[in-house]
Amino acid sequence: MAVLCFSRALHNFRVILRGDCADLLNKGHFFTLAHILTPTLDTITAPTSMRALLLLVVSACLATAFLQPHFSSFEGRSIHSRSIRRGGLIVAAADSVYGESSEELEKLRFLTPELVEAVANEFGTPTYVYDMSTLTASAKQALAFPNAFGLTVRYAMKASPNAAILKLFNSLGLHVDASSGYEIKRAMRAGVPPSHISLSSQELPSDFDEYVAQGVQINACSISQLKRFGQKCPGGKVGLRFNPGVGSGGTGKTNVGGPSSAFGIWHELLPEVKAVVATHDLEVVRIHTHIGSGSDPAVWQNVATLSLDLVREFPKVMTLNLGGGYKVGRMSYEASTDLLKIGAPVQKKFEDFAQETGRKLHLEVEPGTFLVANAGALVCAIQDKTTTSAHTFLKLDAGMTEVLRPSLYGAQHPLIVIPKDKTRAEQTASYVVVGHCCESGDLLTPAPGEADTIAERKMTVADIGDLVVVEGSGAYCAGMSTKNYNSFPEAPEVMYASGGIFHLIRRRQTLDQTLQNELDLPASALS
């Protein structure tokens, strides 16, 4: 019997290692595999000693299957050794261990090598470049989001808040999702009507009532925010942002739903919400939910169902905002959200709700990354190159001061070398690409989703003085940089418009501008 159990378990183990689980093994996700394997082991009826032996054999199989293909090779190839911690970082090779294609290099999206060189020559490096035609196409795609009874697309301006982008989207009919009082002011200065601005903020500004008076729509994101709204705007119309209890995101840092998220009012606090609404005679006109960055239609359908259940609790609600977080594939192997695919079942939910309740809800969505991520690129240069016994490092004249996402999330960005010597254009090598900050975490090539793991990237053979384009830099780069760290200045931004014209939309910051708010200590304080 024990032998039979052992045989069946090994068979189950072999089946498990096929498909997705084999991919998990290849990526080294042992914790995920443990969750998969544990139920299989738990189904085995055998003495404890036999189960222990089986677990030992399974562990050995895992180790053998994983380590065998990844022994180091220093004969001009990428180093495929398993992750090793060195100081604060873990070292690994990304092109084979983490799934990046070792056959094809990433490509430029809207720029050409000649245009990259033109940007560098005219504006210097590093410089952000945005493509107006891509921005326009993305906006039109978002405006086609399936809906039953009307749609408002709000640009999540935190993704890239430059006034030129705000003005373009405003002209195309997009409204604005603001995340702070400062973003409200910034949007209005760019010409966005107050009535086209909605605020959902972790910090409700002290003067929010002044914005309400101008027509800005407020979504209360906590019980205390709702109380403050009621105290300053009794009898007013308000939106409620709920945390529906589920989340979605590529990493925990982009997941803004579920019990581990501080965003929104926890759905189980509904009775307390109703009490506050009644106390201040508020009219709830809008329900808002936003769960994070993901692209699974089933998740969005589930969130729509949960959100509609919340709408049922407030009979005057006529608008349901499902937020944004539509994942965009920056790397060639990453998938992007199909808005038509995720929107169709949501539209059906709205239609069913109308048939049931008689309420034809207006849909709002808040894309940010979807609109701008692949419409932006960072043009920078290799200012140094160094080699250790393990890696060759390319040091850019940019880094976390311009593109923080890799250091923060382990996010992946395409890196395209534009060599000075065109004879190297077809040659490739593997590099670790780092930024210019005196910071070990200033890394452009982390392992996917693992910010503290160094990974190599297969690229065109590169040298000092070559240009590098960091693609996918339109979202959460210029607006989420660590500018002025090591006193590096804020990089300029350029809009690439029709006719091949570059428009400077933000100048490079000067040192005087960096220091302009600093004040001297009086001499007496230094004595």
Legacy VTK file of the C-alpha trace (Angstrom):
# vtk DataFile Version 3.0
C-alpha trace
ASCII
DATASET POLYDATA
POINTS 527 float
0.000 0.000 0.000
2.768 2.416 0.892
4.527 1.677 -2.389
1.279 2.273 -4.302
0.753 5.616 -2.524
4.311 6.588 -3.294
3.887 5.693 -6.973
0.651 7.655 -7.298
2.169 10.671 -5.611
5.136 10.700 -7.967
2.747 10.465 -10.908
0.756 13.417 -9.559
3.985 15.319 -9.037
5.022 14.761 -12.680
1.607 15.993 -13.853
1.870 19.051 -11.637
5.232 19.992 -13.103
3.738 20.323 -16.575
2.396 23.586 -17.979
2.133 26.561 -15.662
3.788 24.781 -12.750
6.810 23.948 -14.843
7.018 27.634 -15.660
6.789 28.457 -11.953
9.609 26.028 -11.306
11.704 27.561 -14.052
11.155 30.999 -12.522
12.059 29.779 -9.075
8.696 30.508 -7.471
9.009 27.821 -4.841
6.449 29.364 -2.485
3.806 29.217 -5.214
4.751 25.636 -5.972
4.502 24.797 -2.300
0.863 25.944 -2.312
0.220 23.718 -5.329
2.020 20.672 -3.996
0.679 20.748 -0.444
-2.866 19.618 -1.361
-1.396 16.740 -3.377
0.685 15.579 -0.449
-2.264 15.981 1.886
-4.328 13.532 -0.193
-1.848 10.725 0.332
-2.948 8.075 2.807
0.285 6.694 4.169
2.274 6.532 7.387
3.930 9.743 8.481
7.348 8.260 7.762
6.336 7.513 4.163
4.958 11.015 3.705
8.185 12.452 5.033
10.183 10.291 2.620
8.001 11.406 -0.263
8.460 15.066 0.681
12.219 14.503 0.741
12.148 12.924 -2.730
9.938 15.713 -4.085
12.321 18.312 -2.681
15.243 16.567 -4.325
13.382 16.463 -7.633
12.637 20.167 -7.367
16.231 20.995 -6.631
17.547 18.795 -9.447
15.002 20.020 -11.988
15.680 23.625 -11.123
19.432 23.718 -10.677
20.493 21.490 -13.565
19.898 23.996 -16.415
21.295 26.946 -14.506
24.914 26.179 -13.704
27.216 29.067 -14.477
28.949 29.377 -17.801
31.550 32.062 -18.354
32.311 31.291 -22.007
30.947 34.531 -23.415
27.379 33.680 -22.410
25.004 35.032 -19.785
25.631 33.814 -16.260
22.748 31.483 -15.367
23.551 30.857 -11.718
20.722 30.987 -9.202
20.094 34.090 -7.145
22.806 34.906 -4.623
22.500 37.712 -2.111
25.381 40.189 -2.203
25.011 43.014 0.262
21.494 44.386 -0.115
20.817 42.909 -3.554
20.246 39.453 -4.954
22.136 38.563 -8.121
20.521 36.638 -10.969
20.515 36.429 -14.762
17.174 37.464 -16.193
17.158 36.370 -19.812
16.919 32.645 -19.121
15.816 32.392 -15.511
13.045 34.967 -15.610
11.532 34.349 -19.003
12.727 37.242 -21.145
13.251 36.146 -24.727
16.895 35.480 -25.461
16.234 35.497 -29.216
14.689 38.900 -29.893
15.766 42.305 -28.674
13.192 44.886 -27.669
12.401 47.454 -30.353
11.703 51.171 -30.527
8.013 52.067 -30.578
7.499 55.502 -32.122
11.031 56.820 -32.390
13.687 55.859 -34.920
17.441 55.779 -34.284
17.708 59.040 -36.211
15.012 60.696 -34.106
16.677 59.461 -30.911
19.915 61.106 -31.981
18.028 64.280 -32.904
16.460 64.451 -29.433
19.828 63.965 -27.757
21.457 66.617 -29.912
18.712 69.215 -29.434
17.593 68.652 -25.846
20.424 66.684 -24.242
20.113 63.559 -22.144
18.171 62.384 -20.299
14.976 63.640 -21.959
11.423 62.302 -21.870
9.668 62.128 -25.244
5.903 61.682 -25.688
4.225 60.760 -28.954
1.075 62.769 -29.635
-0.358 60.281 -32.133
-0.029 57.388 -29.671
-1.641 59.460 -26.916
-4.520 60.331 -29.231
-5.027 56.742 -30.353
-5.052 55.490 -26.747
-7.607 58.128 -25.753
-9.919 57.141 -28.601
-9.560 53.497 -27.638
-10.535 54.283 -24.046
-13.522 56.323 -25.227
-14.753 53.180 -26.995
-14.962 51.246 -23.705
-18.168 49.160 -23.823
-20.986 50.805 -21.890
-24.723 50.512 -21.620
-25.980 53.990 -20.733
-23.148 56.479 -21.142
-19.429 56.714 -20.378
-16.996 59.202 -18.871
-13.296 58.458 -19.261
-11.209 60.176 -16.592
-7.474 60.400 -17.126
-5.665 59.401 -13.936
-3.355 62.386 -14.171
-0.898 61.089 -11.569
0.414 58.837 -14.353
1.915 61.829 -16.176
0.663 65.272 -15.134
2.338 67.569 -17.658
-0.017 70.347 -18.767
0.509 69.545 -22.441
-0.824 66.025 -21.911
-3.738 67.328 -19.843
-4.615 69.856 -22.556
-4.470 67.197 -25.275
-6.749 64.815 -23.390
-9.110 67.647 -22.471
-9.418 68.524 -26.147
-10.263 64.882 -26.922
-13.110 64.790 -24.400
-11.439 63.082 -21.469
-12.140 64.232 -17.911
-9.655 64.060 -15.037
-9.160 61.853 -12.001
-7.148 63.810 -9.429
-5.406 62.286 -6.409
-4.681 65.456 -4.442
-5.737 69.060 -4.083
-2.552 70.055 -5.879
-3.520 67.938 -8.879
-6.896 69.705 -8.937
-5.134 73.063 -9.157
-2.725 71.753 -11.757
-5.553 70.438 -13.934
-7.509 73.689 -13.688
-4.395 75.672 -14.637
-4.152 73.462 -17.733
-7.671 74.520 -18.676
-9.663 71.524 -17.425
-13.114 72.721 -16.232
-13.669 72.068 -12.509
-16.833 70.117 -13.345
-14.677 67.668 -15.307
-12.470 66.886 -12.294
-13.082 64.177 -9.718
-11.008 63.839 -6.537
-10.258 60.496 -4.868
-7.442 61.127 -2.434
-5.599 59.518 0.439
-5.372 63.061 1.855
-8.490 65.172 1.584
-7.293 68.788 1.267
-8.355 71.190 3.991
-9.951 73.522 1.423
-11.894 70.800 -0.417
-15.149 72.693 0.088
-13.841 75.483 -2.137
-13.328 72.961 -4.931
-16.827 71.569 -4.368
-18.204 75.094 -4.765
-16.452 75.317 -8.138
-17.957 72.047 -9.336
-15.244 69.499 -8.520
-16.688 66.097 -7.604
-15.437 64.522 -4.384
-15.285 60.828 -3.555
-14.952 60.225 0.178
-12.312 57.544 0.618
-12.700 56.909 4.348
-15.233 57.340 7.131
-13.365 60.371 8.472
-13.309 61.997 5.018
-17.058 61.444 4.761
-17.581 63.056 8.167
-15.452 66.053 7.173
-17.427 66.408 3.952
-20.687 66.311 5.885
-19.482 68.919 8.370
-18.412 71.380 5.657
-21.009 70.546 3.013
-24.186 69.419 4.842
-26.875 68.307 2.438
-24.300 68.075 -0.349
-23.809 65.513 -3.098
-20.930 63.138 -2.554
-19.352 60.033 -4.016
-18.161 57.087 -1.961
-15.044 55.104 -2.740
-15.386 51.587 -1.369
-12.857 48.806 -0.990
-14.978 45.882 -2.261
-12.805 43.287 -0.552
-10.838 42.087 -3.597
-7.780 43.417 -5.370
-5.763 42.981 -8.511
-2.249 44.009 -9.439
1.052 42.910 -10.854
2.642 43.396 -7.422
1.465 44.140 -3.902
2.506 47.737 -4.514
0.013 48.145 -7.360
-2.842 46.354 -5.620
-5.266 48.846 -4.071
-8.092 46.532 -3.074
-8.636 43.827 -0.489
-8.066 43.668 3.266
-4.405 44.660 3.007
-5.184 47.921 1.210
-5.825 51.281 2.876
-7.642 52.638 -0.187
-11.367 53.232 0.091
-13.984 52.488 2.733
-14.041 48.847 3.722
-17.283 47.384 2.366
-18.293 45.893 5.707
-18.486 49.410 7.197
-21.626 50.111 5.166
-23.880 50.629 8.231
-21.503 53.254 9.621
-21.392 54.959 6.224
-25.177 55.143 6.107
-25.257 56.616 9.599
-22.839 59.416 8.659
-24.791 60.098 5.455
-28.014 60.380 7.463
-26.459 62.588 10.135
-25.371 65.188 7.584
-28.288 64.696 5.173
-25.878 63.844 2.352
-26.941 62.617 -1.071
-24.782 59.759 -2.334
-24.740 60.116 -6.120
-21.722 58.060 -7.102
-20.071 54.794 -6.060
-16.379 54.352 -6.806
-14.247 51.225 -6.619
-10.680 50.710 -7.799
-8.837 47.463 -7.171
-5.419 47.909 -8.772
-3.508 47.014 -11.901
-4.753 43.910 -13.651
-6.327 42.613 -16.840
-8.360 39.531 -15.901
-11.934 39.909 -17.258
-13.254 37.575 -14.559
-11.852 39.844 -11.852
-13.417 42.937 -13.402
-16.741 41.161 -13.803
-16.618 40.155 -10.153
-15.774 43.705 -9.080
-18.654 45.048 -11.172
-21.013 42.650 -9.384
-19.731 43.674 -5.951
-19.897 47.356 -6.890
-23.461 47.073 -8.163
-24.419 45.483 -4.854
-23.103 48.638 -3.168
-25.077 50.814 -5.603
-28.238 48.978 -4.516
-27.725 50.365 -1.012
-28.035 53.977 -2.199
-31.164 54.593 -4.298
-30.044 57.961 -5.725
-26.744 56.725 -7.145
-26.712 57.075 -10.920
-22.965 56.788 -11.565
-20.652 53.842 -10.959
-16.912 54.446 -11.295
-14.893 51.233 -11.672
-11.505 52.972 -11.558
-8.629 52.042 -13.801
-5.546 49.881 -13.470
-5.701 48.456 -16.990
-2.424 46.628 -17.381
-0.202 47.598 -20.291
2.528 45.344 -21.625
5.705 47.352 -21.886
7.899 44.372 -22.732
7.203 42.407 -25.913
6.312 39.297 -23.921
3.870 41.107 -21.594
0.153 41.120 -22.320
-1.972 44.261 -22.395
-5.565 44.665 -21.272
-8.177 44.246 -23.978
-10.738 46.915 -23.047
-13.412 45.384 -25.255
-12.905 42.002 -23.621
-13.113 43.227 -20.031
-15.798 45.800 -20.825
-18.343 43.538 -22.509
-19.365 41.560 -19.389
-19.444 44.796 -17.377
-21.825 46.312 -19.926
-24.077 43.265 -19.589
-24.064 43.670 -15.786
-25.215 47.291 -16.168
-28.015 46.241 -18.530
-29.177 43.530 -16.146
-29.094 46.008 -13.260
-31.251 48.465 -15.229
-33.778 45.770 -16.011
-33.922 44.823 -12.340
-34.000 48.293 -10.751
-34.981 50.728 -13.491
-31.742 52.651 -12.932
-29.603 53.219 -16.023
-26.188 53.812 -14.504
-23.572 56.017 -16.084
-20.158 54.313 -16.205
-16.884 56.030 -15.335
-13.402 54.565 -15.826
-10.038 56.041 -14.853
-7.201 54.829 -17.090
-3.717 56.211 -16.541
-1.072 53.718 -17.590
-3.276 52.537 -20.449
-3.297 56.011 -21.984
0.315 57.079 -21.629
2.709 54.230 -20.767
3.818 53.271 -24.275
3.398 56.817 -25.578
6.522 57.860 -23.682
10.219 57.064 -23.906
13.306 58.275 -22.062
16.341 59.095 -24.187
19.545 58.787 -22.182
23.204 57.900 -22.661
25.736 55.378 -21.399
28.189 57.461 -19.407
30.275 54.603 -17.991
30.857 50.885 -18.297
32.474 48.576 -15.779
33.030 44.845 -15.322
33.264 42.509 -12.345
33.862 38.764 -12.180
30.097 38.291 -12.523
28.658 41.058 -14.701
29.292 43.878 -17.129
27.485 47.011 -15.985
26.233 49.827 -18.186
25.893 53.081 -16.229
23.364 55.506 -17.666
23.151 59.264 -17.173
19.632 58.571 -15.886
18.143 56.177 -13.366
15.714 56.242 -10.468
15.736 60.030 -10.803
13.748 59.510 -14.036
12.426 55.916 -13.985
11.737 54.699 -10.458
9.461 51.774 -11.304
12.183 49.113 -11.657
13.670 50.036 -8.274
10.250 50.220 -6.642
8.345 47.325 -8.218
10.892 45.286 -10.125
9.067 46.632 -13.196
10.443 45.815 -16.627
11.167 48.448 -19.275
12.494 47.790 -22.782
16.074 49.091 -23.134
17.225 49.784 -26.675
20.825 50.696 -27.456
21.474 53.163 -30.289
25.195 52.557 -30.940
27.505 55.248 -32.243
29.304 52.570 -34.236
26.621 51.156 -36.527
28.727 48.059 -37.219
27.749 46.876 -33.719
24.024 47.101 -34.468
23.669 43.349 -35.053
25.937 42.223 -32.208
24.520 41.328 -28.803
25.761 40.874 -25.235
24.239 40.625 -21.781
24.463 43.523 -19.336
23.240 44.754 -16.002
21.973 48.307 -16.512
22.159 50.716 -13.588
21.424 54.362 -12.976
23.663 57.260 -12.020
22.653 57.553 -8.366
24.896 56.558 -5.502
22.345 53.925 -4.522
22.632 50.154 -4.957
18.916 50.003 -5.708
19.244 52.299 -8.722
18.712 49.426 -11.121
17.119 49.370 -14.565
17.320 45.597 -14.993
15.874 43.934 -11.905
14.319 40.503 -12.142
10.607 40.796 -12.991
8.683 41.764 -9.883
11.802 41.488 -7.710
13.274 44.937 -7.198
16.169 43.671 -5.085
17.338 41.060 -7.609
19.955 42.063 -10.179
19.276 40.602 -13.625
21.125 40.678 -16.914
19.500 41.870 -20.127
20.416 40.839 -23.648
21.052 44.017 -25.655
22.968 45.385 -28.622
26.680 45.479 -27.820
27.099 48.807 -26.069
29.854 51.228 -25.159
30.339 54.564 -23.435
28.718 57.344 -25.433
25.984 55.188 -26.967
22.403 56.299 -26.519
19.810 54.157 -24.746
16.041 54.477 -25.008
13.994 53.376 -22.010
10.642 52.558 -23.565
7.349 52.466 -21.687
8.314 55.618 -19.778
5.114 57.561 -20.353
3.404 56.494 -17.106
4.636 56.828 -13.530
8.085 58.006 -14.573
8.302 61.804 -14.927
5.468 62.106 -12.414
6.927 59.590 -9.946
10.663 60.211 -10.118
13.109 60.795 -7.286
14.251 64.017 -8.891
17.023 65.939 -7.140
18.405 62.848 -5.418
22.189 63.327 -5.558
21.130 66.830 -6.741
20.445 65.610 -10.267
18.079 68.036 -12.029
14.593 67.291 -13.276
14.777 66.097 -16.896
13.038 67.965 -19.712
9.919 66.680 -21.462
9.287 66.871 -25.204
6.131 66.228 -27.263
6.621 64.624 -30.667
3.834 66.023 -32.835
2.618 65.479 -36.370
5.004 66.549 -39.070
7.979 65.265 -37.111
8.140 68.357 -34.886
9.463 68.222 -31.319
7.902 70.659 -28.857
9.660 71.315 -25.551
6.932 71.051 -22.885
9.170 71.240 -19.808
12.662 72.685 -19.582
15.534 70.963 -17.842
15.760 72.125 -14.258
18.745 74.285 -13.322
20.721 74.056 -10.100
19.398 77.488 -9.114
15.834 76.159 -9.465
16.753 73.151 -7.340
18.054 75.420 -4.590
15.588 78.296 -4.873
13.571 77.393 -1.770
16.576 76.891 0.505
17.308 79.599 3.092
20.520 80.389 4.933
20.846 79.905 8.643
21.609 83.122 10.509
25.257 83.458 11.431
24.336 83.340 15.110
23.019 79.785 14.716
26.402 78.591 13.458
28.507 80.178 16.193
LINES 1 528
527 0 1 2 3 4 5 6 7 8 9 10 11 12 13 14 15 16 17 18 19 20 21 22 23 24 25 26 27 28 29 30 31 32 33 34 35 36 37 38 39 40 41 42 43 44 45 46 47 48 49 50 51 52 53 54 55 56 57 58 59 60 61 62 63 64 65 66 67 68 69 70 71 72 73 74 75 76 77 78 79 80 81 82 83 84 85 86 87 88 89 90 91 92 93 94 95 96 97 98 99 100 101 102 103 104 105 106 107 108 109 110 111 112 113 114 115 116 117 118 119 120 121 122 123 124 125 126 127 128 129 130 131 132 133 134 135 136 137 138 139 140 141 142 143 144 145 146 147 148 149 150 151 152 153 154 155 156 157 158 159 160 161 162 163 164 165 166 167 168 169 170 171 172 173 174 175 176 177 178 179 180 181 182 183 184 185 186 187 188 189 190 191 192 193 194 195 196 197 198 199 200 201 202 203 204 205 206 207 208 209 210 211 212 213 214 215 216 217 218 219 220 221 222 223 224 225 226 227 228 229 230 231 232 233 234 235 236 237 238 239 240 241 242 243 244 245 246 247 248 249 250 251 252 253 254 255 256 257 258 259 260 261 262 263 264 265 266 267 268 269 270 271 272 273 274 275 276 277 278 279 280 281 282 283 284 285 286 287 288 289 290 291 292 293 294 295 296 297 298 299 300 301 302 303 304 305 306 307 308 309 310 311 312 313 314 315 316 317 318 319 320 321 322 323 324 325 326 327 328 329 330 331 332 333 334 335 336 337 338 339 340 341 342 343 344 345 346 347 348 349 350 351 352 353 354 355 356 357 358 359 360 361 362 363 364 365 366 367 368 369 370 371 372 373 374 375 376 377 378 379 380 381 382 383 384 385 386 387 388 389 390 391 392 393 394 395 396 397 398 399 400 401 402 403 404 405 406 407 408 409 410 411 412 413 414 415 416 417 418 419 420 421 422 423 424 425 426 427 428 429 430 431 432 433 434 435 436 437 438 439 440 441 442 443 444 445 446 447 448 449 450 451 452 453 454 455 456 457 458 459 460 461 462 463 464 465 466 467 468 469 470 471 472 473 474 475 476 477 478 479 480 481 482 483 484 485 486 487 488 489 490 491 492 493 494 495 496 497 498 499 500 501 502 503 504 505 506 507 508 509 510 511 512 513 514 515 516 517 518 519 520 521 522 523 524 525 526
